Amino acid sequence: MSQTDKTRTTVDIYGRSYTIVGTERAHHVRMVSSLVDQKMREIHDANKSLDTTKLAVLTAVNTMNDYLKLKDEYAELLGSIKQKED
Amino acid sequence: MSQTDKTRTTVDIYGRSYTIVGTERAHHVRMVSSLVDQKMREIHDANKSLDTTKLAVLTAVNTMNDYLKLKDEYAELLGSIKQKED
């Protein structure tokens, strides 16, 4: 099992260290991680009683919601192009 | 502070209960939550030693990565439309 095209990047998210293995470049992994860290801190500021697990799960829910909205917008944009081409 | 346009939806994600307050419809919140639950289980299957917090953080990182990729694709698509229009 070759690992040559895989990078290992160590990042800090909400005070804990994570080693992320994948095909993304280290600076990309760090950027993504810093956005997650930032979102966790925003959700914490809005609700200080949440423990770290709940905070992380709600961050994932929030991001998944953003993702699905963008997916809809993407499909809509693609649909409007196809309509023009017909 | 009016709460009339807000919904409260209770969902179960990875064995814990969450009450999500927002403007989204209940069935949408449940769908988003079930995708997060599913992703957490997939990451757990790939690495059974992770605790729930790490699992949730990595799920958030994974989803954020998908979101950013889609954002790039969206910008690219929009760019190609603008180019055609010029």
Backbone of each chain as nested JSON, in Angstrom:
{
  "chains": [
    {"id": "A", "residues": [
      {"number": 1, "name": "MET", "atoms": {"N": [0.856, -1.204, 0.0], "CA": [0.0, 0.0, 0.0], "C": [0.884, 1.243, 0.0]}},
      {"number": 2, "name": "SER", "atoms": {"N": [0.978, 1.901, -1.116], "CA": [1.84, 3.074, -1.229], "C": [1.226, 4.297, -0.553]}},
      {"number": 3, "name": "GLN", "atoms": {"N": [2.076, 5.001, 0.194], "CA": [1.605, 6.207, 0.882], "C": [2.282, 7.446, 0.271]}},
      {"number": 4, "name": "THR", "atoms": {"N": [2.947, 7.237, -0.869], "CA": [3.774, 8.313, -1.422], "C": [2.987, 9.565, -1.799]}},
      {"number": 5, "name": "ASP", "atoms": {"N": [1.752, 9.398, -2.243], "CA": [0.979, 10.572, -2.642], "C": [0.136, 11.136, -1.494]}},
      {"number": 6, "name": "LYS", "atoms": {"N": [0.386, 10.643, -0.292], "CA": [-0.386, 11.108, 0.862], "C": [0.434, 12.082, 1.701]}},
      {"number": 7, "name": "THR", "atoms": {"N": [-0.229, 13.084, 2.214], "CA": [0.454, 14.013, 3.113], "C": [-0.071, 13.79, 4.525]}},
      {"number": 8, "name": "ARG", "atoms": {"N": [0.77, 14.04, 5.503], "CA": [0.355, 13.99, 6.913], "C": [0.515, 15.397, 7.452]}},
      {"number": 9, "name": "THR", "atoms": {"N": [-0.579, 16.003, 7.853], "CA": [-0.506, 17.368, 8.359], "C": [-1.042, 17.403, 9.779]}},
      {"number": 10, "name": "THR", "atoms": {"N": [-0.274, 17.983, 10.684], "CA": [-0.739, 18.1, 12.063], "C": [-1.311, 19.498, 12.273]}},
      {"number": 11, "name": "VAL", "atoms": {"N": [-2.546, 19.531, 12.734], "CA": [-3.225, 20.816, 12.951], "C": [-3.763, 20.88, 14.369]}},
      {"number": 12, "name": "ASP", "atoms": {"N": [-4.072, 22.075, 14.798], "CA": [-4.65, 22.288, 16.115], "C": [-6.069, 22.819, 15.921]}},
      {"number": 13, "name": "ILE", "atoms": {"N": [-7.046, 22.09, 16.43], "CA": [-8.433, 22.557, 16.323], "C": [-9.044, 22.576, 17.718]}},
      {"number": 14, "name": "TYR", "atoms": {"N": [-9.47, 23.733, 18.124], "CA": [-10.124, 23.915, 19.422], "C": [-9.301, 23.272, 20.547]}},
      {"number": 15, "name": "GLY", "atoms": {"N": [-7.998, 23.534, 20.523], "CA": [-7.12, 23.103, 21.616], "C": [-6.658, 21.666, 21.58]}},
      {"number": 16, "name": "ARG", "atoms": {"N": [-7.044, 20.91, 20.535], "CA": [-6.548, 19.538, 20.433], "C": [-5.807, 19.348, 19.116]}},
      {"number": 17, "name": "SER", "atoms": {"N": [-4.879, 18.428, 19.132], "CA": [-4.03, 18.198, 17.978], "C": [-4.572, 17.043, 17.127]}},
      {"number": 18, "name": "TYR", "atoms": {"N": [-4.565, 17.239, 15.815], "CA": [-5.054, 16.21, 14.892], "C": [-4.039, 16.004, 13.784]}},
      {"number": 19, "name": "THR", "atoms": {"N": [-3.752, 14.744, 13.448], "CA": [-2.917, 14.477, 12.283], "C": [-3.844, 14.024, 11.162]}},
      {"number": 20, "name": "ILE", "atoms": {"N": [-3.894, 14.833, 10.133], "CA": [-4.813, 14.544, 9.03], "C": [-4.02, 13.982, 7.847]}},
      {"number": 21, "name": "VAL", "atoms": {"N": [-4.416, 12.774, 7.444], "CA": [-3.733, 12.099, 6.344], "C": [-4.632, 12.17, 5.115]}},
      {"number": 22, "name": "GLY", "atoms": {"N": [-4.067, 12.586, 4.0], "CA": [-4.876, 12.665, 2.799], "C": [-4.083, 13.15, 1.621]}},
      {"number": 23, "name": "THR", "atoms": {"N": [-4.778, 13.384, 0.53], "CA": [-4.086, 13.793, -0.699], "C": [-4.017, 15.317, -0.833]}},
      {"number": 24, "name": "GLU", "atoms": {"N": [-4.666, 16.044, 0.077], "CA": [-4.651, 17.508, 0.011], "C": [-3.295, 18.052, 0.464]}},
      {"number": 25, "name": "ARG", "atoms": {"N": [-2.945, 19.221, -0.055], "CA": [-1.689, 19.843, 0.373], "C": [-1.803, 20.366, 1.807]}},
      {"number": 26, "name": "ALA", "atoms": {"N": [-0.669, 20.416, 2.475], "CA": [-0.639, 20.818, 3.882], "C": [-1.281, 22.192, 4.109]}},
      {"number": 27, "name": "HIS", "atoms": {"N": [-1.018, 23.144, 3.234], "CA": [-1.569, 24.486, 3.474], "C": [-3.095, 24.487, 3.319]}},
      {"number": 28, "name": "HIS", "atoms": {"N": [-3.608, 23.604, 2.456], "CA": [-5.064, 23.482, 2.298], "C": [-5.684, 22.862, 3.565]}},
      {"number": 29, "name": "VAL", "atoms": {"N": [-5.049, 21.808, 4.057], "CA": [-5.539, 21.141, 5.278], "C": [-5.554, 22.137, 6.442]}},
      {"number": 30, "name": "ARG", "atoms": {"N": [-4.497, 22.953, 6.526], "CA": [-4.421, 23.932, 7.618], "C": [-5.512, 24.989, 7.477]}},
      {"number": 31, "name": "MET", "atoms": {"N": [-5.81, 25.397, 6.249], "CA": [-6.84, 26.407, 6.004], "C": [-8.228, 25.866, 6.383]}},
      {"number": 32, "name": "VAL", "atoms": {"N": [-8.518, 24.631, 5.934], "CA": [-9.8, 23.991, 6.253], "C": [-9.948, 23.859, 7.778]}},
      {"number": 33, "name": "SER", "atoms": {"N": [-8.876, 23.405, 8.424], "CA": [-8.905, 23.195, 9.875], "C": [-9.13, 24.509, 10.613]}},
      {"number": 34, "name": "SER", "atoms": {"N": [-8.518, 25.574, 10.108], "CA": [-8.678, 26.85, 10.8], "C": [-10.108, 27.38, 10.653]}},
      {"number": 35, "name": "LEU", "atoms": {"N": [-10.766, 27.061, 9.524], "CA": [-12.178, 27.447, 9.369], "C": [-13.072, 26.676, 10.341]}},
      {"number": 36, "name": "VAL", "atoms": {"N": [-12.754, 25.39, 10.551], "CA": [-13.531, 24.581, 11.505], "C": [-13.316, 25.108, 12.926]}},
      {"number": 37, "name": "ASP", "atoms": {"N": [-12.067, 25.387, 13.267], "CA": [-11.727, 25.942, 14.582], "C": [-12.519, 27.246, 14.824]}},
      {"number": 38, "name": "GLN", "atoms": {"N": [-12.523, 28.09, 13.812], "CA": [-13.219, 29.39, 13.895], "C": [-14.726, 29.206, 14.109]}},
      {"number": 39, "name": "LYS", "atoms": {"N": [-15.321, 28.255, 13.354], "CA": [-16.751, 27.995, 13.463], "C": [-17.088, 27.447, 14.849]}},
      {"number": 40, "name": "MET", "atoms": {"N": [-16.222, 26.565, 15.382], "CA": [-16.452, 26.018, 16.72], "C": [-16.442, 27.146, 17.752]}},
      {"number": 41, "name": "ARG", "atoms": {"N": [-15.508, 28.097, 17.593], "CA": [-15.426, 29.217, 18.538], "C": [-16.649, 30.136, 18.426]}},
      {"number": 42, "name": "GLU", "atoms": {"N": [-17.148, 30.313, 17.209], "CA": [-18.358, 31.133, 17.014], "C": [-19.561, 30.49, 17.701]}},
      {"number": 43, "name": "ILE", "atoms": {"N": [-19.714, 29.166, 17.514], "CA": [-20.844, 28.456, 18.126], "C": [-20.684, 28.455, 19.654]}},
      {"number": 44, "name": "HIS", "atoms": {"N": [-19.456, 28.329, 20.12], "CA": [-19.203, 28.397, 21.565], "C": [-19.602, 29.772, 22.13]}},
      {"number": 45, "name": "ASP", "atoms": {"N": [-19.249, 30.829, 21.391], "CA": [-19.582, 32.177, 21.854], "C": [-21.095, 32.374, 21.969]}},
      {"number": 46, "name": "ALA", "atoms": {"N": [-21.833, 31.713, 21.065], "CA": [-23.291, 31.852, 21.069], "C": [-23.947, 30.965, 22.126]}},
      {"number": 47, "name": "ASN", "atoms": {"N": [-23.242, 29.931, 22.563], "CA": [-23.806, 29.01, 23.556], "C": [-22.684, 28.377, 24.372]}},
      {"number": 48, "name": "LYS", "atoms": {"N": [-22.329, 29.077, 25.448], "CA": [-21.131, 28.713, 26.207], "C": [-21.259, 27.424, 27.021]}},
      {"number": 49, "name": "SER", "atoms": {"N": [-22.488, 26.881, 27.124], "CA": [-22.666, 25.686, 27.952], "C": [-22.403, 24.384, 27.192]}},
      {"number": 50, "name": "LEU", "atoms": {"N": [-22.17, 24.476, 25.884], "CA": [-21.973, 23.248, 25.1], "C": [-20.601, 22.625, 25.349]}},
      {"number": 51, "name": "ASP", "atoms": {"N": [-20.567, 21.312, 25.515], "CA": [-19.265, 20.653, 25.631], "C": [-18.633, 20.503, 24.238]}},
      {"number": 52, "name": "THR", "atoms": {"N": [-17.367, 20.109, 24.215], "CA": [-16.62, 20.101, 22.946], "C": [-17.228, 19.16, 21.913]}},
      {"number": 53, "name": "THR", "atoms": {"N": [-17.722, 18.002, 22.353], "CA": [-18.313, 17.063, 21.389], "C": [-19.547, 17.674, 20.727]}},
      {"number": 54, "name": "LYS", "atoms": {"N": [-20.445, 18.235, 21.554], "CA": [-21.66, 18.86, 21.002], "C": [-21.292, 20.0, 20.062]}},
      {"number": 55, "name": "LEU", "atoms": {"N": [-20.297, 20.771, 20.477], "CA": [-19.819, 21.894, 19.684], "C": [-19.342, 21.41, 18.315]}},
      {"number": 56, "name": "ALA", "atoms": {"N": [-18.575, 20.332, 18.315], "CA": [-18.033, 19.794, 17.064], "C": [-19.15, 19.222, 16.19]}},
      {"number": 57, "name": "VAL", "atoms": {"N": [-20.108, 18.529, 16.817], "CA": [-21.222, 17.96, 16.051], "C": [-22.048, 19.09, 15.435]}},
      {"number": 58, "name": "LEU", "atoms": {"N": [-22.32, 20.133, 16.208], "CA": [-23.11, 21.252, 15.679], "C": [-22.35, 21.997, 14.574]}},
      {"number": 59, "name": "THR", "atoms": {"N": [-21.035, 22.036, 14.682], "CA": [-20.208, 22.632, 13.623], "C": [-20.344, 21.809, 12.341]}},
      {"number": 60, "name": "ALA", "atoms": {"N": [-20.334, 20.49, 12.503], "CA": [-20.505, 19.61, 11.342], "C": [-21.891, 19.791, 10.722]}},
      {"number": 61, "name": "VAL", "atoms": {"N": [-22.916, 19.902, 11.562], "CA": [-24.295, 20.089, 11.072], "C": [-24.4, 21.41, 10.309]}},
      {"number": 62, "name": "ASN", "atoms": {"N": [-23.834, 22.436, 10.886], "CA": [-23.835, 23.766, 10.289], "C": [-23.141, 23.759, 8.917]}},
      {"number": 63, "name": "THR", "atoms": {"N": [-21.999, 23.117, 8.864], "CA": [-21.225, 23.061, 7.615], "C": [-21.944, 22.212, 6.569]}},
      {"number": 64, "name": "MET", "atoms": {"N": [-22.544, 21.101, 7.025], "CA": [-23.3, 20.246, 6.102], "C": [-24.485, 21.017, 5.519]}},
      {"number": 65, "name": "ASN", "atoms": {"N": [-25.107, 21.845, 6.33], "CA": [-26.224, 22.664, 5.861], "C": [-25.743, 23.648, 4.784]}},
      {"number": 66, "name": "ASP", "atoms": {"N": [-24.616, 24.307, 5.04], "CA": [-24.027, 25.224, 4.049], "C": [-23.713, 24.482, 2.752]}},
      {"number": 67, "name": "TYR", "atoms": {"N": [-23.174, 23.267, 2.919], "CA": [-22.803, 22.461, 1.752], "C": [-24.039, 22.14, 0.893]}},
      {"number": 68, "name": "LEU", "atoms": {"N": [-25.11, 21.714, 1.552], "CA": [-26.31, 21.332, 0.802], "C": [-26.96, 22.528, 0.107]}},
      {"number": 69, "name": "LYS", "atoms": {"N": [-26.909, 23.682, 0.78], "CA": [-27.454, 24.9, 0.162], "C": [-26.683, 25.248, -1.106]}},
      {"number": 70, "name": "LEU", "atoms": {"N": [-25.366, 25.17, -1.005], "CA": [-24.506, 25.49, -2.146], "C": [-24.725, 24.471, -3.262]}},
      {"number": 71, "name": "LYS", "atoms": {"N": [-24.961, 23.214, -2.879], "CA": [-25.207, 22.16, -3.866], "C": [-26.486, 22.471, -4.661]}},
      {"number": 72, "name": "ASP", "atoms": {"N": [-27.498, 22.958, -3.963], "CA": [-28.744, 23.368, -4.621], "C": [-28.497, 24.533, -5.578]}},
      {"number": 73, "name": "GLU", "atoms": {"N": [-27.718, 25.515, -5.101], "CA": [-27.417, 26.681, -5.939], "C": [-26.629, 26.27, -7.179]}},
      {"number": 74, "name": "TYR", "atoms": {"N": [-25.725, 25.337, -6.988], "CA": [-24.909, 24.846, -8.104], "C": [-25.807, 24.173, -9.15]}},
      {"number": 75, "name": "ALA", "atoms": {"N": [-26.723, 23.331, -8.669], "CA": [-27.641, 22.619, -9.567], "C": [-28.536, 23.61, -10.318]}},
      {"number": 76, "name": "GLU", "atoms": {"N": [-28.941, 24.646, -9.605], "CA": [-29.806, 25.674, -10.198], "C": [-29.059, 26.415, -11.309]}},
      {"number": 77, "name": "LEU", "atoms": {"N": [-27.815, 26.775, -11.025], "CA": [-26.979, 27.486, -11.993], "C": [-26.751, 26.614, -13.232]}},
      {"number": 78, "name": "LEU", "atoms": {"N": [-26.467, 25.349, -12.981], "CA": [-26.232, 24.4, -14.071], "C": [-27.505, 24.256, -14.912]}},
      {"number": 79, "name": "GLY", "atoms": {"N": [-28.644, 24.21, -14.229], "CA": [-29.94, 24.111, -14.908], "C": [-30.207, 25.319, -15.795]}},
      {"number": 80, "name": "SER", "atoms": {"N": [-29.844, 26.505, -15.311], "CA": [-30.102, 27.723, -16.075], "C": [-29.194, 27.798, -17.31]}},
      {"number": 81, "name": "ILE", "atoms": {"N": [-27.998, 27.207, -17.215], "CA": [-27.1, 27.166, -18.387], "C": [-27.684, 26.232, -19.443]}},
      {"number": 82, "name": "LYS", "atoms": {"N": [-28.097, 25.058, -18.977], "CA": [-28.654, 24.058, -19.902], "C": [-29.877, 24.616, -20.623]}},
      {"number": 83, "name": "GLN", "atoms": {"N": [-30.688, 25.377, -19.898], "CA": [-31.904, 25.958, -20.475], "C": [-31.537, 26.931, -21.6]}},
      {"number": 84, "name": "LYS", "atoms": {"N": [-30.482, 27.727, -21.345], "CA": [-30.051, 28.688, -22.361], "C": [-29.515, 27.989, -23.601]}},
      {"number": 85, "name": "GLU", "atoms": {"N": [-28.882, 26.836, -23.37], "CA": [-28.263, 26.116, -24.483], "C": [-29.284, 25.397, -25.347]}},
      {"number": 86, "name": "ASP", "atoms": {"N": [-30.448, 25.071, -24.735], "CA": [-31.466, 24.315, -25.498], "C": [-32.108, 25.174, -26.583]}}
    ]},
    {"id": "B", "residues": [
      {"number": 1, "name": "MET", "atoms": {"N": [-37.954, 39.773, 21.381], "CA": [-37.331, 38.909, 20.384], "C": [-38.309, 37.83, 19.936]}},
      {"number": 2, "name": "SER", "atoms": {"N": [-38.812, 37.954, 18.741], "CA": [-39.797, 36.997, 18.258], "C": [-39.158, 35.687, 17.839]}},
      {"number": 3, "name": "GLN", "atoms": {"N": [-39.786, 34.59, 18.239], "CA": [-39.269, 33.278, 17.882], "C": [-40.221, 32.597, 16.9]}},
      {"number": 4, "name": "THR", "atoms": {"N": [-41.19, 33.359, 16.391], "CA": [-42.255, 32.748, 15.593], "C": [-41.766, 32.077, 14.319]}},
      {"number": 5, "name": "ASP", "atoms": {"N": [-40.69, 32.598, 13.732], "CA": [-40.215, 31.998, 12.482], "C": [-39.117, 30.956, 12.712]}},
      {"number": 6, "name": "LYS", "atoms": {"N": [-38.924, 30.611, 13.978], "CA": [-37.888, 29.622, 14.292], "C": [-38.519, 28.261, 14.582]}},
      {"number": 7, "name": "THR", "atoms": {"N": [-37.819, 27.223, 14.147], "CA": [-38.288, 25.877, 14.462], "C": [-37.308, 25.259, 15.462]}},
      {"number": 8, "name": "ARG", "atoms": {"N": [-37.811, 24.377, 16.308], "CA": [-36.956, 23.613, 17.227], "C": [-37.09, 22.159, 16.82]}},
      {"number": 9, "name": "THR", "atoms": {"N": [-36.006, 21.55, 16.409], "CA": [-36.063, 20.159, 15.975], "C": [-35.1, 19.344, 16.816]}},
      {"number": 10, "name": "THR", "atoms": {"N": [-35.594, 18.256, 17.386], "CA": [-34.72, 17.38, 18.161], "C": [-34.28, 16.214, 17.291]}},
      {"number": 11, "name": "VAL", "atoms": {"N": [-32.975, 16.05, 17.209], "CA": [-32.427, 14.984, 16.369], "C": [-31.459, 14.14, 17.199]}},
      {"number": 12, "name": "ASP", "atoms": {"N": [-31.171, 12.969, 16.68], "CA": [-30.233, 12.075, 17.328], "C": [-29.024, 11.925, 16.407]}},
      {"number": 13, "name": "ILE", "atoms": {"N": [-27.844, 12.307, 16.896], "CA": [-26.64, 12.154, 16.086], "C": [-25.609, 11.371, 16.893]}},
      {"number": 14, "name": "TYR", "atoms": {"N": [-25.215, 10.242, 16.366], "CA": [-24.205, 9.385, 16.985], "C": [-24.535, 9.128, 18.468]}},
      {"number": 15, "name": "GLY", "atoms": {"N": [-25.787, 8.813, 18.698], "CA": [-26.219, 8.401, 20.033], "C": [-26.493, 9.508, 21.032]}},
      {"number": 16, "name": "ARG", "atoms": {"N": [-26.376, 10.767, 20.592], "CA": [-26.716, 11.867, 21.509], "C": [-27.815, 12.719, 20.896]}},
      {"number": 17, "name": "SER", "atoms": {"N": [-28.58, 13.335, 21.776], "CA": [-29.73, 14.116, 21.35], "C": [-29.367, 15.604, 21.239]}},
      {"number": 18, "name": "TYR", "atoms": {"N": [-29.816, 16.242, 20.168], "CA": [-29.543, 17.664, 19.949], "C": [-30.832, 18.378, 19.591]}},
      {"number": 19, "name": "THR", "atoms": {"N": [-31.056, 19.541, 20.196], "CA": [-32.186, 20.358, 19.787], "C": [-31.64, 21.494, 18.936]}},
      {"number": 20, "name": "ILE", "atoms": {"N": [-32.028, 21.493, 17.688], "CA": [-31.493, 22.483, 16.758], "C": [-32.545, 23.545, 16.485]}},
      {"number": 21, "name": "VAL", "atoms": {"N": [-32.167, 24.789, 16.787], "CA": [-33.098, 25.915, 16.614], "C": [-32.661, 26.686, 15.376]}},
      {"number": 22, "name": "GLY", "atoms": {"N": [-33.607, 26.964, 14.499], "CA": [-33.234, 27.706, 13.3], "C": [-34.43, 27.97, 12.422]}},
      {"number": 23, "name": "THR", "atoms": {"N": [-34.155, 28.509, 11.26], "CA": [-35.247, 28.856, 10.353], "C": [-35.534, 27.728, 9.355]}},
      {"number": 24, "name": "GLU", "atoms": {"N": [-34.722, 26.689, 9.382], "CA": [-34.924, 25.58, 8.45], "C": [-36.11, 24.716, 8.888]}},
      {"number": 25, "name": "ARG", "atoms": {"N": [-36.748, 24.058, 7.925], "CA": [-37.848, 23.159, 8.267], "C": [-37.335, 21.903, 8.962]}},
      {"number": 26, "name": "ALA", "atoms": {"N": [-38.185, 21.334, 9.793], "CA": [-37.808, 20.155, 10.585], "C": [-37.281, 19.017, 9.716]}},
      {"number": 27, "name": "HIS", "atoms": {"N": [-37.93, 18.764, 8.582], "CA": [-37.477, 17.611, 7.776], "C": [-36.099, 17.88, 7.168]}},
      {"number": 28, "name": "HIS", "atoms": {"N": [-35.803, 19.141, 6.889], "CA": [-34.475, 19.499, 6.372], "C": [-33.414, 19.303, 7.468]}},
      {"number": 29, "name": "VAL", "atoms": {"N": [-33.718, 19.758, 8.678], "CA": [-32.792, 19.609, 9.808], "C": [-32.509, 18.132, 10.061]}},
      {"number": 30, "name": "ARG", "atoms": {"N": [-33.569, 17.317, 9.966], "CA": [-33.391, 15.877, 10.198], "C": [-32.528, 15.241, 9.106]}},
      {"number": 31, "name": "MET", "atoms": {"N": [-32.713, 15.702, 7.87], "CA": [-31.935, 15.161, 6.747], "C": [-30.45, 15.528, 6.904]}},
      {"number": 32, "name": "VAL", "atoms": {"N": [-30.179, 16.801, 7.226], "CA": [-28.803, 17.264, 7.429], "C": [-28.154, 16.466, 8.568]}},
      {"number": 33, "name": "SER", "atoms": {"N": [-28.882, 16.313, 9.663], "CA": [-28.362, 15.6, 10.832], "C": [-28.066, 14.144, 10.509]}},
      {"number": 34, "name": "SER", "atoms": {"N": [-28.917, 13.533, 9.698], "CA": [-28.694, 12.124, 9.383], "C": [-27.452, 11.97, 8.497]}},
      {"number": 35, "name": "LEU", "atoms": {"N": [-27.164, 12.964, 7.652], "CA": [-25.937, 12.917, 6.848], "C": [-24.693, 13.037, 7.734]}},
      {"number": 36, "name": "VAL", "atoms": {"N": [-24.779, 13.892, 8.766], "CA": [-23.652, 14.05, 9.698], "C": [-23.455, 12.749, 10.488]}},
      {"number": 37, "name": "ASP", "atoms": {"N": [-24.55, 12.181, 10.968], "CA": [-24.505, 10.914, 11.705], "C": [-23.837, 9.831, 10.849]}},
      {"number": 38, "name": "GLN", "atoms": {"N": [-24.235, 9.759, 9.585], "CA": [-23.704, 8.776, 8.642], "C": [-22.2, 8.976, 8.426]}},
      {"number": 39, "name": "LYS", "atoms": {"N": [-21.782, 10.237, 8.263], "CA": [-20.367, 10.539, 8.04], "C": [-19.55, 10.171, 9.286]}},
      {"number": 40, "name": "MET", "atoms": {"N": [-20.091, 10.445, 10.477], "CA": [-19.378, 10.083, 11.705], "C": [-19.184, 8.571, 11.778]}},
      {"number": 41, "name": "ARG", "atoms": {"N": [-20.207, 7.828, 11.387], "CA": [-20.108, 6.353, 11.424], "C": [-19.092, 5.843, 10.394]}},
      {"number": 42, "name": "GLU", "atoms": {"N": [-19.036, 6.498, 9.236], "CA": [-18.056, 6.098, 8.213], "C": [-16.631, 6.329, 8.721]}},
      {"number": 43, "name": "ILE", "atoms": {"N": [-16.409, 7.503, 9.341], "CA": [-15.067, 7.821, 9.853], "C": [-14.714, 6.875, 11.011]}},
      {"number": 44, "name": "HIS", "atoms": {"N": [-15.699, 6.557, 11.831], "CA": [-15.476, 5.593, 12.922], "C": [-15.075, 4.222, 12.372]}},
      {"number": 45, "name": "ASP", "atoms": {"N": [-15.769, 3.791, 11.306], "CA": [-15.453, 2.485, 10.715], "C": [-14.022, 2.436, 10.193]}},
      {"number": 46, "name": "ALA", "atoms": {"N": [-13.543, 3.595, 9.69], "CA": [-12.187, 3.646, 9.141], "C": [-11.129, 3.775, 10.234]}},
      {"number": 47, "name": "ASN", "atoms": {"N": [-11.54, 4.248, 11.413], "CA": [-10.581, 4.421, 12.508], "C": [-11.299, 4.291, 13.849]}},
      {"number": 48, "name": "LYS", "atoms": {"N": [-11.366, 3.062, 14.306], "CA": [-12.201, 2.75, 15.475], "C": [-11.65, 3.274, 16.798]}},
      {"number": 49, "name": "SER", "atoms": {"N": [-10.408, 3.763, 16.805], "CA": [-9.833, 4.217, 18.074], "C": [-10.173, 5.679, 18.4]}},
      {"number": 50, "name": "LEU", "atoms": {"N": [-10.826, 6.385, 17.468], "CA": [-11.125, 7.805, 17.702], "C": [-12.244, 7.985, 18.72]}},
      {"number": 51, "name": "ASP", "atoms": {"N": [-12.075, 8.92, 19.64], "CA": [-13.174, 9.223, 20.565], "C": [-14.202, 10.11, 19.853]}},
      {"number": 52, "name": "THR", "atoms": {"N": [-15.355, 10.284, 20.49], "CA": [-16.464, 10.968, 19.811], "C": [-16.134, 12.415, 19.436]}},
      {"number": 53, "name": "THR", "atoms": {"N": [-15.384, 13.111, 20.289], "CA": [-15.038, 14.501, 19.976], "C": [-14.171, 14.57, 18.723]}},
      {"number": 54, "name": "LYS", "atoms": {"N": [-13.127, 13.731, 18.688], "CA": [-12.241, 13.718, 17.518], "C": [-13.03, 13.344, 16.261]}},
      {"number": 55, "name": "LEU", "atoms": {"N": [-13.913, 12.374, 16.419], "CA": [-14.758, 11.915, 15.314], "C": [-15.601, 13.074, 14.772]}},
      {"number": 56, "name": "ALA", "atoms": {"N": [-16.179, 13.822, 15.685], "CA": [-17.041, 14.946, 15.285], "C": [-16.216, 16.054, 14.627]}},
      {"number": 57, "name": "VAL", "atoms": {"N": [-15.026, 16.325, 15.185], "CA": [-14.167, 17.372, 14.607], "C": [-13.729, 16.952, 13.201]}},
      {"number": 58, "name": "LEU", "atoms": {"N": [-13.338, 15.687, 13.046], "CA": [-12.899, 15.222, 11.724], "C": [-14.058, 15.209, 10.726]}},
      {"number": 59, "name": "THR", "atoms": {"N": [-15.265, 14.958, 11.211], "CA": [-16.451, 15.039, 10.346], "C": [-16.657, 16.471, 9.87]}},
      {"number": 60, "name": "ALA", "atoms": {"N": [-16.453, 17.417, 10.785], "CA": [-16.577, 18.834, 10.424], "C": [-15.501, 19.228, 9.406]}},
      {"number": 61, "name": "VAL", "atoms": {"N": [-14.277, 18.747, 9.612], "CA": [-13.168, 19.053, 8.691], "C": [-13.479, 18.494, 7.299]}},
      {"number": 62, "name": "ASN", "atoms": {"N": [-13.934, 17.254, 7.281], "CA": [-14.281, 16.569, 6.043], "C": [-15.377, 17.322, 5.276]}},
      {"number": 63, "name": "THR", "atoms": {"N": [-16.402, 17.741, 6.007], "CA": [-17.527, 18.445, 5.384], "C": [-17.086, 19.818, 4.901]}},
      {"number": 64, "name": "MET", "atoms": {"N": [-16.243, 20.492, 5.697], "CA": [-15.736, 21.81, 5.299], "C": [-14.917, 21.684, 4.015]}},
      {"number": 65, "name": "ASN", "atoms": {"N": [-14.153, 20.611, 3.91], "CA": [-13.352, 20.375, 2.706], "C": [-14.267, 20.195, 1.48]}},
      {"number": 66, "name": "ASP", "atoms": {"N": [-15.314, 19.391, 1.64], "CA": [-16.288, 19.198, 0.551], "C": [-16.926, 20.536, 0.167]}},
      {"number": 67, "name": "TYR", "atoms": {"N": [-17.249, 21.334, 1.182], "CA": [-17.891, 22.634, 0.941], "C": [-16.973, 23.541, 0.111]}},
      {"number": 68, "name": "LEU", "atoms": {"N": [-15.691, 23.599, 0.503], "CA": [-14.755, 24.486, -0.199], "C": [-14.5, 24.036, -1.637]}},
      {"number": 69, "name": "LYS", "atoms": {"N": [-14.458, 22.724, -1.83], "CA": [-14.283, 22.198, -3.196], "C": [-15.465, 22.602, -4.075]}},
      {"number": 70, "name": "LEU", "atoms": {"N": [-16.651, 22.449, -3.526], "CA": [-17.866, 22.794, -4.275], "C": [-17.918, 24.293, -4.549]}},
      {"number": 71, "name": "LYS", "atoms": {"N": [-17.428, 25.081, -3.578], "CA": [-17.394, 26.538, -3.735], "C": [-16.491, 26.916, -4.916]}},
      {"number": 72, "name": "ASP", "atoms": {"N": [-15.356, 26.224, -5.025], "CA": [-14.441, 26.449, -6.154], "C": [-15.113, 26.084, -7.479]}},
      {"number": 73, "name": "GLU", "atoms": {"N": [-15.802, 24.932, -7.479], "CA": [-16.476, 24.483, -8.711], "C": [-17.572, 25.472, -9.111]}},
      {"number": 74, "name": "TYR", "atoms": {"N": [-18.261, 25.984, -8.112], "CA": [-19.329, 26.965, -8.366], "C": [-18.745, 28.228, -8.995]}},
      {"number": 75, "name": "ALA", "atoms": {"N": [-17.637, 28.7, -8.422], "CA": [-16.975, 29.912, -8.931], "C": [-16.477, 29.693, -10.362]}},
      {"number": 76, "name": "GLU", "atoms": {"N": [-15.985, 28.494, -10.619], "CA": [-15.485, 28.146, -11.95], "C": [-16.628, 28.157, -12.977]}},
      {"number": 77, "name": "LEU", "atoms": {"N": [-17.737, 27.556, -12.576], "CA": [-18.909, 27.502, -13.453], "C": [-19.421, 28.906, -13.752]}},
      {"number": 78, "name": "LEU", "atoms": {"N": [-19.475, 29.708, -12.716], "CA": [-19.933, 31.098, -12.861], "C": [-18.984, 31.865, -13.788]}},
      {"number": 79, "name": "GLY", "atoms": {"N": [-17.693, 31.602, -13.63], "CA": [-16.674, 32.243, -14.476], "C": [-16.849, 31.873, -15.938]}},
      {"number": 80, "name": "SER", "atoms": {"N": [-17.158, 30.601, -16.183], "CA": [-17.292, 30.152, -17.574], "C": [-18.545, 30.752, -18.214]}},
      {"number": 81, "name": "ILE", "atoms": {"N": [-19.574, 31.019, -17.421], "CA": [-20.789, 31.668, -17.954], "C": [-20.471, 33.105, -18.334]}},
      {"number": 82, "name": "LYS", "atoms": {"N": [-19.795, 33.788, -17.428], "CA": [-19.449, 35.202, -17.658], "C": [-18.584, 35.345, -18.902]}},
      {"number": 83, "name": "GLN", "atoms": {"N": [-17.675, 34.372, -19.103], "CA": [-16.782, 34.396, -20.252], "C": [-17.588, 34.28, -21.558]}},
      {"number": 84, "name": "LYS", "atoms": {"N": [-18.591, 33.393, -21.533], "CA": [-19.446, 33.211, -22.715], "C": [-20.247, 34.466, -23.026]}},
      {"number": 85, "name": "GLU", "atoms": {"N": [-20.635, 35.156, -21.939], "CA": [-21.477, 36.343, -22.106], "C": [-20.699, 37.547, -22.634]}},
      {"number": 86, "name": "ASP", "atoms": {"N": [-19.368, 37.546, -22.367], "CA": [-18.559, 38.708, -22.782], "C": [-18.376, 38.764, -24.299]}}
    ]}
  ]
}
